[in-house]
Amino acid sequence: MFRKKGLSKSAKRRRLLDANNFIEYLSDDIHLDISPNNNIDNIIPSLVSSELNNHKYEVNTVSFETTTTGSSAAYSFDQGFNNDVSVGLDLDYEIMSHSEVESTEESDDNSIHEMNNQRTPERITNELIEWATNHNIPNNAFDNLLKVLKSHKCFEDFPSTSRTFYKIHSGVSYDKPVQVKPIAPGIYYHFGVASSIKKYIDKHFSDETIKLVIGVDGLPLTKSSGSCFWPILGYIRQNIETVFLIGIYWGYNKPADGNLFIKDFVDEISSLIINGIYVDIIIDNILKTVHKKVAIDSFCCDAPAKAFLLKTKSHTGFFSCTKCTVQGKYVLRRVCFPELKCSKRTHVDFVNQVQRQYHSTDGNITEILNIPGIDVVQQFSLDYMHAVCLGTMKKMLMLWKGDNIGRGDANKQKLSPGLIKKMSERLLSLKNDIPLDFVRKPRSLDELPRWKATEFRLFLLYVGPVIIHSIVSKQIFQNFLCLNVAMTIFLSPNYNHLATYAKSLMFDFVKNFGLLYGDHFISHNIHGLIHLYDDYQNYGMLDNISCFKFENYMSHLKKMVRKSDKPLQQVVRRYEERCKYIPPTDSSTNLKETVQFKQLHNKGPLITHTSSPQYKIVVLDKIKINVDSNADSFVGVKLNGILSIVRVVNVCYSQELKKNVLLGKKIERMDNFFTKPIKSERLGIFKVNNFSKQLSVWNIDDVITKYMILKAHDLNCMIAYPIIHFNN
């Protein structure tokens, strides 16, 4: 074999692998004539002719070049070998004996086998299908790709069409039609709960009970017709990253009967709750089939979907609150709920229909009650995405702007066009301050009707106080801060000791909201804020029971539909294709490397006792720090109980600590941004000024959070907000 002088072990492995693959292309009757320009003219031809046939020597073909008169070109396997081919060899190669080859092969045997396994035809087909399904590649585009691949001899046995390709390699049958169930006025398909649990359960799942979170909502498919999906979605509480389909309805209107729509799910989940389920779990490095209990943790729905499933009055009804028995009032053509103190509902009261006005007039009882152990009051939680972001926060912005709500004398807090323009300018000025943890950057209030829930959340939790400061009245600002602080507490894992205070803030917010804007604006959503504390007590952070995960999945669901004909059947096919190639969930793989370093560089800066390797990016669990992005370079570091906010300028190696560290500048001055309704420093929120001129080393293990630094032009400073959530 020809060995490069001074080759590393990894280079040797690559050359051995290339040599193995090269020999497979050579047939016994091929004569290879090698004519270098040096004194090994007689050695090389005999070596190639004798040793290749005996497989005693292996040739690394990557460095071979065909030599022609006056020029050379890289060799292509597709051209084949001719007897007159001359191969020029780099003289920086030496001949390696067969014993050396065997020695190297033996030492690197495991690595070579591992690499060879990755090149199997089965692996290639699996990766192709995984690529096509993950990127939602249309069948006609996949057909064209297969046509190109089939022109190469390595892939000449591939099918000509994607449908055949899927059928052979994923087991999805296209011959039989999808068996759908008629549910007026559309059709329904049930994927199943048990099959989804078995597919998505963590292979190292250790809890005794599998807790499910269920989401139901409508999804319009087009703006030009009533075509819509109503999916039943779910995820395992202990594995919140993966949402799966349980069932899906399609029609030109929502299902006429919620009981018929939910019945297949209720029947299956009831059986699982009673009998449990057998799943494959890794215990002591051995895959075992074990029995697990199943329970429903919560239902996450907006108000209309909740009323549809429970057969109760919707959010416009006088008795529509799902948590208490409050009776609404009709004021200025609006149903409102100004009363704050009412008796709470219980599951027993629901079953006995103690407040008859709360239940639908058709007299039917919801199928949900057939689920063993269900508590429809507690387990149908309030969703803060709809109630707070799309409900309360959107309403406040519309009231300030005066758009489509509270026109004329009914709106006491409408701002002038000049102030609205100033708010928009401030929003746009913060675009470059928003870290990559937020998918959407701030937009002008002119785009308010098109804002998404994540944009309202960004305004509520972070940029809102900076934007409206000195624009709205002090009373409006303090009222907004009550909502801001309460939601910060309810969405953070660190402020459980402040939960009771957050409850009182919510009551103050709703009460003063009526005084500032008018009781007629205390809608179903705003009234529901006083009940968020109960859900926080039952489920912890409100992100545990939000619809954000389900809403994110809805967009993927919509992309599965490629044409208007038979949308439900299309989703079933696409979902089956994807499920075949979804890797098993294994939490142990996430623990192998808790800190990742990316993008090596040598640009510095460095200080005494620091050196390369240097990196631009470091990822700590959900925190991603990027020294090249100002918005993504601020972190909170806690050392000896003292919090410091640091601007990271480099990630490098500490010769003293013998590990990678952060190199950064500390913010020297940190003051309260606000003192009412609570000192902002208690929530990690500061008005900041002045960076230290001195670079310091910071231990990565001391990083507790990532910070967002926002410019506050009217205060001539910056406002630092800890990021309490990370977008999914």
SELUM-527443 format. One line per 5 residues: number of its first residue (from 1); their letters; for each residue x negated, y, z of C-alpha. Coordinates in nm, 2 decimals, decimal comma, always signed. Example, Ala and Ser with C-alpha at 12.3 -4.5 7.8 and 13.67 -1.06 7.14 Angstrom:
1> AS> -1,23:-0,45:+0,78; -1,37:-0,11:+0,71
REM end
This chain:
1> MFRKK> +0,00:+0,00:+0,00; -0,11:+0,36:-0,05; -0,13:+0,55:+0,28; -0,16:+0,92:+0,32; -0,46:+1,00:+0,55
6> GLSKS> -0,35:+1,13:+0,88; +0,02:+1,04:+0,84; +0,25:+1,06:+1,14; +0,45:+0,76:+1,25; +0,77:+0,91:+1,12
11> AKRRR> +0,61:+0,97:+0,78; +0,50:+0,61:+0,77; +0,85:+0,49:+0,85; +0,99:+0,70:+0,57; +0,73:+0,57:+0,32
16> LLDAN> +0,79:+0,21:+0,43; +1,16:+0,26:+0,38; +1,11:+0,42:+0,04; +0,88:+0,13:-0,06; +1,15:-0,13:+0,04
21> NFIEY> +1,41:+0,05:-0,17; +1,17:+0,09:-0,46; +1,09:-0,28:-0,48; +1,46:-0,36:-0,50; +1,48:-0,16:-0,82
26> LSDDI> +1,19:-0,35:-0,98; +1,25:-0,67:-1,17; +1,00:-0,95:-1,20; +0,93:-0,90:-1,57; +0,85:-0,52:-1,53
31> HLDIS> +0,49:-0,43:-1,61; +0,37:-0,12:-1,44; +0,05:+0,04:-1,58; -0,11:+0,29:-1,35; -0,39:+0,51:-1,48
36> PNNNI> -0,53:+0,76:-1,24; -0,81:+0,99:-1,33; -1,07:+0,85:-1,08; -1,27:+0,54:-1,01; -0,98:+0,32:-0,90
41> DNIIP> -0,87:+0,25:-1,26; -0,94:-0,12:-1,23; -0,80:-0,15:-0,88; -0,46:+0,00:-0,92; -0,33:-0,20:-1,22
46> SLVSS> -0,43:-0,53:-1,06; -0,29:-0,43:-0,73; +0,05:-0,33:-0,88; +0,07:-0,63:-1,12; -0,02:-0,90:-0,86
51> ELNNH> +0,09:-0,76:-0,53; +0,42:-0,62:-0,62; +0,54:-0,96:-0,75; +0,42:-1,12:-0,42; +0,57:-0,84:-0,21
56> KYEVN> +0,24:-0,81:-0,03; +0,20:-0,45:-0,10; +0,47:-0,18:-0,10; +0,47:+0,13:-0,31; +0,59:+0,47:-0,20
61> TVSFE> +0,76:+0,61:-0,50; +0,85:+0,95:-0,37; +0,50:+1,09:-0,46; +0,48:+0,92:-0,81; +0,50:+1,14:-1,11
66> TTTTG> +0,51:+1,03:-1,48; +0,21:+1,16:-1,66; +0,25:+1,27:-2,02; +0,01:+1,46:-2,25; -0,05:+1,80:-2,10
71> SSAAY> +0,24:+1,78:-1,86; +0,40:+1,57:-1,58; +0,75:+1,52:-1,46; +0,92:+1,36:-1,16; +1,02:+1,00:-1,24
76> SFDQG> +1,39:+0,92:-1,26; +1,50:+0,56:-1,18; +1,78:+0,59:-1,43; +1,53:+0,60:-1,71; +1,39:+0,26:-1,63
81> FNNDV> +1,02:+0,16:-1,67; +0,83:+0,13:-1,99; +0,50:-0,05:-2,05; +0,33:+0,27:-2,15; +0,42:+0,47:-1,85
86> SVGLD> +0,12:+0,62:-1,68; +0,16:+0,71:-1,31; -0,07:+0,97:-1,16; -0,17:+0,92:-0,80; -0,27:+1,18:-0,55
91> LDYEI> -0,64:+1,10:-0,45; -0,55:+1,18:-0,09; -0,43:+0,82:-0,06; -0,61:+0,52:+0,06; -0,52:+0,15:+0,01
96> MSHSE> -0,36:-0,01:+0,31; -0,40:-0,38:+0,36; -0,11:-0,62:+0,39; -0,20:-0,68:+0,76; -0,17:-0,31:+0,82
101> VESTE> +0,17:-0,30:+0,65; +0,29:-0,59:+0,86; +0,16:-0,42:+1,17; +0,33:-0,10:+1,09; +0,65:-0,28:+0,99
106> ESDDN> +0,65:-0,47:+1,32; +0,60:-0,16:+1,53; +0,87:+0,03:+1,35; +1,10:-0,26:+1,28; +1,39:-0,12:+1,48
111> SIHEM> +1,37:+0,22:+1,32; +1,36:+0,08:+0,97; +1,65:-0,15:+1,03; +1,85:+0,14:+1,18; +1,77:+0,35:+0,87
116> NNQRT> +1,86:+0,07:+0,63; +2,19:+0,02:+0,80; +2,28:+0,38:+0,73; +2,24:+0,32:+0,36; +2,48:+0,03:+0,33
121> PERIT> +2,76:+0,06:+0,07; +3,02:+0,03:+0,35; +2,86:+0,33:+0,52; +2,87:+0,54:+0,21; +3,24:+0,46:+0,14
126> NELIE> +3,33:+0,54:+0,50; +3,16:+0,87:+0,48; +3,33:+0,95:+0,15; +3,67:+0,88:+0,30; +3,59:+1,07:+0,62
131> WATNH> +3,47:+1,37:+0,41; +3,78:+1,37:+0,19; +4,02:+1,34:+0,49; +3,85:+1,59:+0,71; +3,84:+1,86:+0,44
136> NIPNN> +4,18:+1,77:+0,30; +4,04:+1,70:-0,05; +4,32:+1,67:-0,31; +4,35:+1,33:-0,48; +4,27:+1,48:-0,83
141> AFDNL> +3,95:+1,64:-0,69; +3,85:+1,31:-0,53; +3,93:+1,13:-0,87; +3,69:+1,36:-1,05; +3,42:+1,30:-0,79
146> LKVLK> +3,46:+0,92:-0,83; +3,43:+0,96:-1,20; +3,09:+1,14:-1,16; +2,97:+0,88:-0,91; +3,07:+0,58:-1,13
151> SHKCF> +2,85:+0,72:-1,40; +2,55:+0,63:-1,18; +2,47:+0,26:-1,16; +2,46:+0,26:-0,78; +2,83:+0,34:-0,77
156> EDFPS> +2,95:+0,18:-1,08; +3,17:-0,06:-0,88; +3,37:+0,22:-0,72; +3,74:+0,24:-0,80; +3,84:+0,50:-1,06
161> TSRTF> +4,11:+0,66:-0,85; +4,13:+0,79:-0,49; +4,45:+0,60:-0,43; +4,28:+0,27:-0,50; +3,97:+0,38:-0,30
166> YKIHS> +4,19:+0,45:+0,00; +4,38:+0,13:-0,04; +4,07:-0,09:-0,05; +3,86:+0,08:+0,22; +4,11:+0,22:+0,46
171> GVSYD> +4,39:-0,04:+0,44; +4,65:+0,23:+0,37; +4,91:+0,08:+0,14; +5,06:+0,30:-0,13; +5,27:+0,02:-0,29
176> KPVQV> +5,54:+0,03:-0,03; +5,74:+0,35:+0,04; +5,72:+0,51:+0,38; +6,00:+0,38:+0,60; +6,18:+0,69:+0,72
181> KPIAP> +6,48:+0,72:+0,95; +6,77:+0,94:+0,86; +6,85:+1,21:+1,12; +7,09:+1,47:+1,00; +7,03:+1,69:+0,81
186> GIYYH> +6,68:+1,54:+0,73; +6,46:+1,24:+0,79; +6,23:+1,12:+1,07; +5,92:+0,90:+1,10; +5,79:+0,76:+1,43
191> FGVAS> +5,41:+0,70:+1,46; +5,43:+0,57:+1,82; +5,30:+0,66:+2,16; +5,12:+0,33:+2,24; +4,92:+0,32:+1,91
196> SIKKY> +4,81:+0,68:+1,97; +4,70:+0,61:+2,33; +4,49:+0,31:+2,21; +4,33:+0,52:+1,93; +4,25:+0,83:+2,13
201> IDKHF> +4,18:+0,71:+2,49; +3,83:+0,77:+2,61; +3,63:+0,45:+2,60; +3,50:+0,53:+2,95; +3,84:+0,62:+3,09
206> SDETI> +3,84:+0,55:+3,46; +4,17:+0,68:+3,60; +4,45:+0,45:+3,69; +4,71:+0,65:+3,51; +4,71:+0,79:+3,16
211> KLVIG> +4,88:+1,12:+3,18; +5,04:+1,26:+2,86; +5,12:+1,62:+2,77; +5,40:+1,65:+2,51; +5,47:+1,94:+2,27
216> VDGLP> +5,77:+1,99:+2,05; +5,82:+2,29:+1,82; +5,94:+2,38:+1,47; +5,71:+2,45:+1,18; +5,84:+2,63:+0,87
221> LTKSS> +5,67:+2,51:+0,55; +5,77:+2,79:+0,31; +5,91:+3,14:+0,32; +6,14:+3,07:+0,03; +6,34:+2,79:+0,18
226> GSCFW> +6,45:+2,64:+0,51; +6,21:+2,34:+0,47; +6,06:+2,27:+0,81; +5,89:+2,01:+1,02; +5,97:+1,94:+1,38
231> PILGY> +5,68:+1,73:+1,51; +5,65:+1,56:+1,85; +5,28:+1,60:+1,95; +5,08:+1,48:+2,24; +4,74:+1,46:+2,40
236> IRQNI> +4,60:+1,27:+2,70; +4,55:+1,51:+2,99; +4,20:+1,36:+3,06; +4,11:+1,41:+2,69; +4,25:+1,75:+2,61
241> ETVFL> +4,04:+1,79:+2,29; +4,25:+1,56:+2,07; +4,61:+1,62:+1,97; +4,80:+1,33:+1,80; +5,13:+1,28:+1,62
246> IGIYW> +5,40:+1,08:+1,79; +5,68:+1,15:+1,56; +5,78:+1,40:+1,29; +6,11:+1,53:+1,14; +6,16:+1,70:+0,81
251> GYNKP> +6,46:+1,88:+0,67; +6,60:+2,21:+0,55; +6,72:+2,28:+0,90; +6,63:+2,16:+1,25; +6,77:+1,83:+1,37
256> ADGNL> +7,14:+1,87:+1,43; +7,12:+1,65:+1,75; +6,82:+1,68:+1,98; +6,91:+1,34:+2,14; +6,88:+1,16:+1,81
261> FIKDF> +6,56:+1,34:+1,73; +6,39:+1,24:+2,06; +6,54:+0,90:+2,11; +6,26:+0,69:+1,96; +6,01:+0,87:+2,18
266> VDEIS> +6,22:+0,84:+2,49; +6,27:+0,46:+2,44; +5,90:+0,39:+2,38; +5,77:+0,62:+2,66; +6,02:+0,47:+2,91
271> SLIIN> +5,89:+0,12:+2,83; +5,53:+0,23:+2,87; +5,61:+0,40:+3,21; +5,77:+0,09:+3,33; +5,53:-0,17:+3,19
276> GIYVD> +5,21:+0,02:+3,14; +4,97:-0,04:+2,86; +4,66:-0,26:+2,78; +4,37:-0,06:+2,64; +4,01:-0,14:+2,56
281> IIIDN> +3,77:+0,03:+2,80; +3,40:+0,00:+2,85; +3,31:-0,12:+3,20; +2,95:-0,19:+3,29; +2,86:-0,16:+2,93
286> ILKTV> +3,11:-0,43:+2,84; +3,42:-0,37:+2,64; +3,72:-0,50:+2,83; +4,09:-0,50:+2,79; +4,25:-0,35:+3,10
291> HKKVA> +4,59:-0,25:+3,22; +4,67:+0,12:+3,28; +4,98:+0,30:+3,40; +5,14:+0,57:+3,18; +5,31:+0,89:+3,29
296> IDSFC> +5,42:+1,22:+3,14; +5,24:+1,51:+3,29; +5,43:+1,79:+3,13; +5,63:+1,91:+2,83; +5,50:+2,23:+2,66
301> CDAPA> +5,76:+2,40:+2,45; +5,88:+2,75:+2,38; +6,23:+2,86:+2,51; +6,43:+2,76:+2,20; +6,27:+2,41:+2,18
306> KAFLL> +6,31:+2,35:+2,55; +6,68:+2,44:+2,53; +6,72:+2,22:+2,22; +6,57:+1,91:+2,40; +6,74:+1,97:+2,74
311> KTKSH> +7,08:+2,07:+2,59; +7,09:+2,40:+2,79; +7,15:+2,76:+2,70; +6,87:+2,93:+2,50; +6,68:+3,24:+2,60
316> TGFFS> +6,96:+3,48:+2,49; +7,21:+3,32:+2,73; +7,32:+3,47:+3,06; +7,22:+3,15:+3,25; +6,91:+3,06:+3,05
321> CTKCT> +6,62:+3,06:+3,31; +6,49:+2,71:+3,34; +6,34:+2,77:+3,69; +6,61:+2,96:+3,88; +6,98:+3,03:+3,88
326> VQGKY> +6,96:+3,40:+3,79; +7,26:+3,54:+3,60; +7,17:+3,78:+3,32; +7,33:+4,12:+3,25; +7,43:+4,29:+2,93
331> VLRRV> +7,27:+4,64:+2,92; +7,24:+4,85:+2,61; +7,32:+4,56:+2,38; +7,06:+4,34:+2,54; +7,08:+4,04:+2,78
336> CFPEL> +6,84:+4,12:+3,06; +6,74:+3,97:+3,40; +6,65:+4,24:+3,64; +6,72:+4,03:+3,95; +6,41:+3,90:+4,11
341> KCSKR> +6,54:+3,69:+4,40; +6,75:+3,38:+4,31; +6,76:+3,02:+4,42; +6,53:+2,78:+4,24; +6,66:+2,50:+4,03
346> THVDF> +6,60:+2,14:+4,12; +6,61:+1,82:+3,92; +6,90:+1,69:+4,12; +7,10:+2,01:+4,05; +7,02:+1,97:+3,68
351> VNQVQ> +7,15:+1,61:+3,68; +7,46:+1,71:+3,87; +7,51:+2,02:+3,65; +7,56:+2,23:+3,96; +7,54:+2,55:+3,75
356> RQYHS> +7,77:+2,44:+3,46; +7,71:+2,76:+3,26; +7,34:+2,66:+3,22; +7,42:+2,35:+3,02; +7,54:+2,34:+2,66
361> TDGNI> +7,91:+2,34:+2,59; +7,93:+2,02:+2,39; +7,91:+1,82:+2,72; +7,63:+1,59:+2,60; +7,36:+1,49:+2,84
366> TEILN> +7,00:+1,51:+2,73; +6,82:+1,18:+2,65; +6,52:+1,31:+2,84; +6,69:+1,21:+3,17; +6,65:+0,85:+3,06
371> IPGID> +6,27:+0,88:+3,11; +6,18:+0,71:+3,45; +6,06:+0,95:+3,71; +6,11:+1,26:+3,50; +6,16:+1,60:+3,67
376> VVQQF> +6,30:+1,83:+3,40; +6,26:+2,14:+3,61; +5,89:+2,09:+3,72; +5,77:+1,90:+3,41; +5,91:+2,14:+3,15
381> SLDYM> +5,66:+2,41:+3,23; +5,65:+2,77:+3,11; +5,42:+2,83:+2,82; +5,21:+3,14:+2,86; +5,13:+3,16:+2,49
386> HAVCL> +5,50:+3,23:+2,41; +5,61:+3,40:+2,74; +5,31:+3,62:+2,80; +5,11:+3,67:+2,48; +5,39:+3,66:+2,21
391> GTMKK> +5,66:+3,77:+2,46; +5,54:+4,02:+2,71; +5,22:+4,16:+2,56; +5,37:+4,20:+2,22; +5,68:+4,37:+2,36
396> MLMLW> +5,46:+4,62:+2,55; +5,26:+4,71:+2,24; +5,58:+4,75:+2,04; +5,73:+4,98:+2,31; +5,42:+5,20:+2,31
401> KGDNI> +5,42:+5,21:+1,93; +5,80:+5,23:+1,90; +5,83:+4,96:+1,63; +6,16:+4,78:+1,58; +6,24:+4,79:+1,95
406> GRGDA> +6,37:+5,05:+2,19; +6,42:+5,32:+1,94; +6,55:+5,66:+2,05; +6,64:+5,73:+2,41; +6,62:+5,36:+2,51
411> NKQKL> +6,24:+5,37:+2,49; +6,09:+5,58:+2,77; +5,72:+5,51:+2,70; +5,68:+5,56:+2,32; +5,34:+5,71:+2,25
416> SPGLI> +5,28:+5,98:+1,99; +5,14:+5,88:+1,65; +4,81:+6,05:+1,74; +4,76:+5,84:+2,05; +4,86:+5,52:+1,85
421> KKMSE> +4,59:+5,61:+1,59; +4,34:+5,66:+1,87; +4,42:+5,32:+2,01; +4,37:+5,17:+1,66; +4,04:+5,34:+1,62
426> RLLSL> +3,92:+5,21:+1,96; +4,03:+4,86:+1,86; +3,84:+4,87:+1,54; +3,53:+5,01:+1,71; +3,51:+4,69:+1,93
431> KNDIP> +3,48:+4,45:+1,64; +3,11:+4,40:+1,67; +3,14:+4,36:+2,05; +3,36:+4,04:+2,03; +3,17:+3,71:+2,07
436> LDFVR> +3,21:+3,41:+1,85; +3,42:+3,25:+2,11; +3,71:+3,45:+1,97; +3,82:+3,35:+1,62; +3,99:+3,68:+1,55
441> KPRSL> +3,85:+4,03:+1,58; +4,06:+4,33:+1,69; +4,29:+4,47:+1,42; +4,46:+4,81:+1,39; +4,81:+4,85:+1,54
446> DELPR> +4,93:+4,90:+1,19; +4,89:+4,52:+1,17; +5,08:+4,45:+1,49; +5,37:+4,26:+1,33; +5,10:+4,02:+1,19
451> WKATE> +4,90:+3,97:+1,51; +4,86:+3,61:+1,63; +4,89:+3,48:+1,98; +4,51:+3,48:+2,02; +4,49:+3,85:+1,94
456> FRLFL> +4,75:+3,93:+2,20; +4,56:+3,72:+2,45; +4,24:+3,91:+2,36; +4,41:+4,24:+2,42; +4,57:+4,13:+2,75
461> LYVGP> +4,27:+3,97:+2,92; +3,98:+4,17:+2,78; +4,00:+4,47:+2,55; +4,34:+4,61:+2,67; +4,22:+4,80:+2,97
466> VIIHS> +3,94:+4,96:+2,78; +4,17:+5,05:+2,49; +4,45:+5,21:+2,68; +4,24:+5,38:+2,95; +4,31:+5,76:+2,94
471> IVSKQ> +4,57:+5,71:+2,66; +4,87:+5,58:+2,86; +4,99:+5,73:+3,19; +4,84:+5,62:+3,52; +5,16:+5,44:+3,61
476> IFQNF> +5,16:+5,24:+3,28; +4,79:+5,17:+3,32; +4,83:+5,03:+3,67; +5,14:+4,83:+3,57; +4,94:+4,68:+3,29
481> LCLNV> +4,65:+4,60:+3,52; +4,89:+4,40:+3,74; +4,96:+4,17:+3,45; +4,60:+4,17:+3,34; +4,47:+4,07:+3,69
486> AMTIF> +4,74:+3,82:+3,76; +4,68:+3,63:+3,43; +4,30:+3,65:+3,48; +4,35:+3,46:+3,81; +4,60:+3,21:+3,67
491> LSPNY> +4,37:+3,13:+3,37; +4,05:+3,09:+3,57; +3,93:+2,79:+3,76; +3,74:+3,01:+4,01; +4,02:+3,22:+4,18
496> NHLAT> +4,25:+2,97:+4,34; +4,21:+3,16:+4,67; +4,37:+3,46:+4,49; +4,67:+3,27:+4,35; +4,92:+3,40:+4,61
501> YAKSL> +4,81:+3,75:+4,55; +4,86:+3,70:+4,17; +5,21:+3,58:+4,25; +5,28:+3,91:+4,43; +5,13:+4,10:+4,14
506> MFDFV> +5,37:+3,94:+3,90; +5,66:+4,04:+4,11; +5,53:+4,40:+4,12; +5,48:+4,40:+3,74; +5,83:+4,28:+3,66
511> KNFGL> +5,99:+4,52:+3,92; +5,79:+4,82:+3,80; +5,84:+4,72:+3,43; +6,21:+4,78:+3,48; +6,14:+5,12:+3,64
516> LYGDH> +5,90:+5,23:+3,37; +6,06:+5,09:+3,06; +6,42:+5,02:+3,17; +6,59:+4,72:+3,31; +6,73:+4,63:+2,97
521> FISHN> +6,38:+4,54:+2,85; +6,34:+4,27:+3,12; +6,40:+3,98:+2,89; +6,40:+3,61:+2,94; +6,02:+3,60:+2,89
526> IHGLI> +5,94:+3,89:+3,12; +6,17:+3,75:+3,39; +5,98:+3,41:+3,36; +5,66:+3,57:+3,47; +5,76:+3,55:+3,83
531> HLYDD> +5,77:+3,16:+3,80; +5,42:+3,12:+3,66; +5,28:+3,08:+4,01; +5,48:+2,75:+4,05; +5,33:+2,61:+3,74
536> YQNYG> +4,98:+2,72:+3,85; +5,04:+2,53:+4,18; +5,15:+2,22:+3,99; +4,90:+2,21:+3,71; +4,61:+2,44:+3,79
541> MLDNI> +4,49:+2,68:+3,51; +4,78:+2,78:+3,28; +4,57:+2,67:+2,98; +4,63:+2,32:+3,10; +5,00:+2,36:+3,00
546> SCFKF> +4,98:+2,60:+2,71; +5,09:+2,55:+2,35; +4,77:+2,68:+2,20; +4,64:+2,33:+2,14; +4,96:+2,23:+1,97
551> ENYMS> +4,97:+2,55:+1,76; +4,62:+2,49:+1,64; +4,72:+2,14:+1,53; +5,02:+2,28:+1,34; +4,80:+2,45:+1,09
556> HLKKM> +4,63:+2,11:+1,01; +4,97:+1,95:+0,98; +5,07:+2,21:+0,72; +4,76:+2,15:+0,52; +4,85:+1,78:+0,48
561> VRKSD> +5,13:+1,89:+0,25; +5,00:+1,94:-0,11; +5,33:+1,97:-0,30; +5,69:+2,04:-0,22; +5,82:+1,69:-0,31
566> KPLQQ> +5,85:+1,44:-0,01; +5,65:+1,65:+0,25; +5,71:+1,40:+0,53; +5,58:+1,10:+0,33; +5,27:+1,31:+0,24
571> VVRRY> +5,20:+1,37:+0,61; +5,24:+1,01:+0,69; +4,99:+0,90:+0,42; +4,74:+1,17:+0,51; +4,76:+1,09:+0,88
576> EERCK> +4,71:+0,72:+0,83; +4,41:+0,79:+0,62; +4,26:+1,01:+0,88; +4,33:+0,78:+1,17; +4,14:+0,50:+1,00
581> YIPPT> +3,82:+0,70:+1,02; +3,85:+0,89:+1,35; +3,56:+0,77:+1,57; +3,65:+0,63:+1,92; +3,65:+0,90:+2,20
586> DSSTN> +3,35:+0,84:+2,42; +3,28:+1,09:+2,69; +2,94:+0,94:+2,76; +2,81:+1,07:+2,43; +2,89:+1,43:+2,55
591> LKETV> +2,67:+1,38:+2,86; +2,35:+1,28:+2,68; +2,24:+1,63:+2,61; +2,41:+1,90:+2,81; +2,17:+2,17:+2,68
596> QFKQL> +2,10:+2,21:+2,31; +1,83:+2,43:+2,16; +1,86:+2,54:+1,79; +1,68:+2,74:+1,53; +1,31:+2,74:+1,61
601> HNKGP> +1,12:+3,06:+1,55; +0,79:+3,23:+1,64; +0,89:+3,59:+1,64; +0,88:+3,65:+2,02; +0,90:+3,84:+2,24
606> LITHT> +0,70:+3,65:+2,50; +0,55:+3,75:+2,84; +0,28:+3,60:+3,06; +0,32:+3,23:+3,12; +0,57:+3,18:+2,84
611> SSPQY> +0,50:+3,02:+2,50; +0,65:+2,83:+2,21; +0,87:+2,65:+2,13; +1,10:+2,94:+2,09; +1,47:+2,92:+1,99
616> KIVVL> +1,73:+3,16:+1,87; +2,03:+2,96:+2,00; +2,10:+2,76:+2,32; +2,43:+2,58:+2,38; +2,53:+2,51:+2,74
621> DKIKI> +2,85:+2,30:+2,75; +3,09:+2,56:+2,61; +2,86:+2,86:+2,63; +2,67:+2,95:+2,31; +2,40:+3,21:+2,34
626> NVDSN> +2,26:+3,36:+2,02; +1,97:+3,61:+2,06; +2,03:+3,75:+1,71; +2,39:+3,84:+1,79; +2,42:+4,12:+2,04
631> ADSFV> +2,78:+4,02:+2,12; +2,67:+3,66:+2,20; +2,36:+3,74:+2,40; +2,50:+3,84:+2,74; +2,53:+3,59:+3,03
636> GVKLN> +2,61:+3,59:+3,40; +2,33:+3,45:+3,61; +2,38:+3,37:+3,98; +2,06:+3,35:+4,19; +2,08:+3,32:+4,57
641> GILSI> +2,44:+3,42:+4,56; +2,37:+3,74:+4,37; +2,53:+3,79:+4,02; +2,32:+3,95:+3,75; +2,42:+4,03:+3,39
646> VRVVN> +2,14:+3,96:+3,15; +2,09:+4,04:+2,78; +1,90:+3,74:+2,64; +1,63:+3,83:+2,39; +1,45:+3,49:+2,35
651> VCYSQ> +1,47:+3,13:+2,45; +1,12:+3,00:+2,52; +0,90:+2,76:+2,72; +0,79:+2,85:+3,07; +0,44:+2,72:+3,15
656> ELKKN> +0,50:+2,76:+3,52; +0,85:+2,59:+3,54; +0,75:+2,33:+3,27; +1,08:+2,37:+3,09; +1,27:+2,60:+2,85
661> VLLGK> +1,40:+2,92:+3,00; +1,58:+3,24:+2,90; +1,39:+3,56:+2,85; +1,60:+3,87:+2,90; +1,67:+4,21:+3,05
666> KIERM> +1,89:+4,26:+3,35; +2,16:+4,53:+3,37; +2,05:+4,75:+3,66; +2,37:+4,94:+3,74; +2,70:+4,75:+3,80
671> DNFFT> +3,01:+4,93:+3,94; +3,38:+4,86:+3,97; +3,57:+4,93:+3,65; +3,89:+4,97:+3,86; +3,97:+4,93:+4,23
676> KPIKS> +4,35:+4,88:+4,21; +4,53:+4,64:+4,22; +4,20:+4,47:+4,32; +3,84:+4,56:+4,30; +3,73:+4,45:+3,96
681> ERLGI> +3,40:+4,31:+4,09; +3,59:+4,04:+4,27; +3,68:+3,91:+3,92; +3,33:+3,96:+3,78; +3,44:+4,27:+3,58
686> FKVNN> +3,20:+4,57:+3,59; +3,13:+4,91:+3,46; +2,77:+4,88:+3,35; +2,48:+5,11:+3,26; +2,10:+5,10:+3,21
691> FSKQL> +1,91:+4,79:+3,11; +1,59:+4,71:+3,28; +1,28:+4,79:+3,07; +1,11:+4,48:+3,20; +1,16:+4,13:+3,05
696> SVWNI> +1,21:+3,86:+3,31; +1,24:+3,48:+3,30; +1,58:+3,33:+3,39; +1,65:+2,97:+3,47; +1,91:+2,82:+3,23
701> DDVIT> +2,06:+2,62:+3,52; +2,15:+2,95:+3,69; +2,38:+3,06:+3,40; +2,74:+3,05:+3,52; +2,93:+3,22:+3,24
706> KYMIL> +2,91:+3,42:+2,92; +2,99:+3,79:+2,92; +3,16:+4,03:+2,68; +3,02:+4,38:+2,68; +3,27:+4,64:+2,55
711> KAHDL> +3,20:+5,01:+2,47; +3,41:+5,25:+2,67; +3,37:+5,58:+2,48; +3,58:+5,79:+2,71; +3,38:+5,67:+3,02
716> NCMIA> +3,04:+5,69:+2,85; +2,95:+5,34:+2,97; +3,01:+4,98:+2,89; +3,26:+4,74:+3,05; +3,15:+4,38:+3,12
721> YPIIH> +3,41:+4,10:+3,11; +3,33:+3,74:+3,20; +3,48:+3,51:+2,94; +3,73:+3,30:+3,14; +3,85:+3,09:+2,86
726> FNN> +3,71:+2,94:+2,54; +3,92:+2,93:+2,22; +4,00:+2,57:+2,09
REM end
